[in-house]
Amino acid sequence: MMVGLHKGMSVRRAVHVFVALCVSSIALTSAGDAQSRFTLSSAPIARFGESSSAAVQLSRVPAATRLADGSVIVADARSSELHHFSATGTHLGRVAREGAGPNELDGIESVWRTADGFAVCGGSRLTTFSQSPVREIARRTLPFARAPARVTGLLGNGALFGTRGGAFRVLEAPPSGVIRDTVRLVLLRGASLSDVTPLVERLGKPSLAVLDAARPGGFRARAYRQGHALHWAAGQDALWVGESGTGELLRFGDTGTRLDSLTAPFPPRPWNADVVRRLARAATDPLDAAEWDRRWLPPAPPRFAGLHADAGGGVWVEEFREDPSEPRELRLVEPRGAFSARMMVPAGVRVLEIGLNYLLGVQEDADGVPEVLLYRLNRR
């Protein structure tokens, strides 16, 4: 880039023009980078579950992870089992089940990648598995009774993070309404988990409760999808935390140091009134109808619906759509805030894991039976 010094222009003025042109060039480059579109294969390249093998039928899938050899581990929280599938979808066997012995679990709440395998958090135990062969290599009992926080997961390098008890719990518009908890997210270190580094304190993921006299106990509850919530995603050595109401994105290092304070790549917007009316009219289940009750519907929709760690160190921010049956866009935010890429996720697919060249998701059939899907991810 060259800036000519024409007659009457001072050297200082020429420098200012040069700097302005450089800034404009950088801005244009960033804007061009933001338009990079990654694509998924038009159809899954492998399926894991009922349609791929009669040997196993999954029931509730909170997580799945792809190993270095291309095979896939699928967690079934209802049966507390881990299933191992080949890269093409053949069921290789059950590698863990509920129990107290080796390769047995105390339930499954979350599954997290580690540097050379994966770990399962459930009940009072954190169990670490190798990936070749897939077997238990370490077990840690979590002292919930005396611990200052509940372990929620871990970073790829093994640093633990968790949540402390909420400061308050409010049931709005009883007897039906939205239950909101304050969540304190912390890092935990030391053998006794007593070394706690506070990270953030925000409203957590809200739940929706409705009074239903036809059901035992009279109440039904589930996660309130329209509510503003705290989300997090764990990378190799950093934890991404986001608040979907404000759009705030924070990145913490494995010592608890705040590395970045960013903004979600989806701007604020109003509710799509036509879609809200359509979904409210179509709701036949009391819980579905309560989702759109204006007594507790937030003034604006969430800025995003979830966070997913990227293998390159950034975080994928998932678009919120009023209609969950519609495709959603994911936008990649790099450390220090660059918005570098986007991609579309097929309708009905819930994202489980995003790798360098693949995406794992889960989709339920008309009977609610889940199947894990593997898509090829083309980065360009």
PyMOL commands that set and color helices and strands:
alter all, ss='L'
color gray80, all
select helices_A, chain A and resi 11-34+273-282+286-290+335-337
alter helices_A, ss='H'
color red, helices_A
select strands_A, chain A and resi 39-40+46-49+63-66+72-76+81-85+91-98+104-105+110-114+117-122+125-131+134-141+150-154+160-164+169-171+177-189+195-203+207-211+219-223+230-234+238-243+248-253+258-263+306-309+315-318+328-333+339-345+350-354+358-364+370-378
alter strands_A, ss='S'
color yellow, strands_A
deselect
rebuild
show_as cartoon
